[in-house]
């Protein structure tokens, strides 16, 4: 079974973390710039810790170059 998460990414943040947004999306702040997919990789690492699932089970399915992304998490 897989669950999709809408994620709002805040690159170049001073403090990293994951929090719940007002409309059930996740807000992920990362301290890396959105260059060459580095921010996406860091988002996956933070989501892995937050959701307590291996990074290999988290896949970016929509919004590769957008601040609003959809990730699929396999359970």
C-alpha positions as a LaTeX table, in Angstrom:
\begin{tabular}{lrrr}
\hline
Residue & $x$ (\AA) & $y$ (\AA) & $z$ (\AA) \\
\hline
Unk1 & 0.00 & 0.00 & 0.00 \\
Unk2 & 1.25 & 3.49 & $-0.83$ \\
Unk3 & 0.36 & 6.91 & 0.56 \\
Unk4 & 0.84 & 10.19 & $-1.29$ \\
Unk5 & 1.97 & 13.28 & 0.60 \\
Unk6 & 1.73 & 16.86 & $-0.65$ \\
Unk7 & 4.90 & 18.64 & 0.47 \\
Unk8 & 5.66 & 22.36 & 0.47 \\
Unk9 & 9.45 & 22.77 & 0.34 \\
Unk10 & 11.30 & 25.78 & 1.77 \\
Unk11 & 14.87 & 25.67 & 0.42 \\
Unk12 & 17.76 & 27.64 & 1.94 \\
Unk13 & 16.10 & 27.75 & 5.37 \\
Unk14 & 18.17 & 28.53 & 8.44 \\
Unk15 & 16.55 & 25.71 & 10.39 \\
Unk16 & 15.62 & 22.31 & 8.92 \\
Unk17 & 12.53 & 20.38 & 9.88 \\
Unk18 & 9.16 & 18.91 & 8.98 \\
Unk19 & 5.83 & 20.29 & 10.19 \\
Unk20 & 2.14 & 19.93 & 9.36 \\
Unk21 & 0.60 & 22.61 & 7.18 \\
Unk22 & $-2.89$ & 24.09 & 7.50 \\
Unk23 & $-4.39$ & 21.87 & 4.77 \\
Unk24 & $-2.86$ & 18.51 & 5.76 \\
Unk25 & 0.26 & 19.03 & 3.65 \\
Unk26 & 3.73 & 18.70 & 5.09 \\
Unk27 & 6.05 & 21.70 & 5.18 \\
Unk28 & 9.71 & 20.72 & 4.86 \\
Unk29 & 12.44 & 23.29 & 5.46 \\
Unk30 & 15.89 & 22.39 & 4.13 \\
Unk31 & 19.13 & 24.35 & 4.33 \\
Unk32 & 20.43 & 23.41 & 0.87 \\
Unk33 & 19.74 & 25.31 & $-2.36$ \\
Unk34 & 17.45 & 23.86 & $-5.03$ \\
Unk35 & 20.33 & 23.09 & $-7.40$ \\
Unk36 & 20.80 & 19.78 & $-9.22$ \\
Unk37 & 18.20 & 18.02 & $-7.07$ \\
Unk38 & 20.07 & 18.50 & $-3.79$ \\
Unk39 & 17.02 & 19.96 & $-2.05$ \\
Unk40 & 14.86 & 17.04 & $-3.21$ \\
Unk41 & 17.39 & 14.56 & $-1.84$ \\
Unk42 & 17.45 & 16.35 & 1.51 \\
Unk43 & 13.63 & 16.42 & 1.62 \\
Unk44 & 13.60 & 12.63 & 1.17 \\
Unk45 & 16.10 & 12.25 & 4.04 \\
Unk46 & 14.00 & 14.43 & 6.36 \\
Unk47 & 10.75 & 12.70 & 5.37 \\
Unk48 & 12.40 & 9.34 & 6.04 \\
Unk49 & 13.22 & 10.41 & 9.60 \\
Unk50 & 9.82 & 12.05 & 10.15 \\
Unk51 & 7.74 & 9.13 & 8.79 \\
Unk52 & 10.14 & 6.45 & 10.10 \\
Unk53 & 10.46 & 4.64 & 6.77 \\
Unk54 & 13.58 & 3.86 & 4.71 \\
Unk55 & 14.59 & 6.43 & 2.08 \\
Unk56 & 14.24 & 3.74 & $-0.60$ \\
Unk57 & 10.46 & 3.71 & $-0.01$ \\
Unk58 & 9.99 & 7.43 & $-0.70$ \\
Unk59 & 9.61 & 8.53 & $-4.33$ \\
Unk60 & 9.10 & 11.96 & $-5.84$ \\
Unk61 & 6.21 & 11.57 & $-8.28$ \\
Unk62 & 5.28 & 15.18 & $-9.12$ \\
Unk63 & 6.87 & 18.64 & $-8.88$ \\
Unk64 & 10.57 & 17.98 & $-9.37$ \\
Unk65 & 11.29 & 21.66 & $-10.02$ \\
Unk66 & 8.45 & 23.13 & $-7.97$ \\
Unk67 & 8.25 & 24.09 & $-4.31$ \\
Unk68 & 5.01 & 22.08 & $-4.08$ \\
Unk69 & 5.73 & 18.39 & $-4.59$ \\
Unk70 & 4.01 & 15.04 & $-4.28$ \\
Unk71 & 5.87 & 12.15 & $-2.70$ \\
Unk72 & 4.68 & 8.53 & $-2.65$ \\
Unk73 & 5.59 & 6.51 & 0.44 \\
Unk74 & 5.38 & 2.73 & 0.19 \\
Unk75 & 4.56 & 0.90 & 3.38 \\
\hline
\end{tabular}
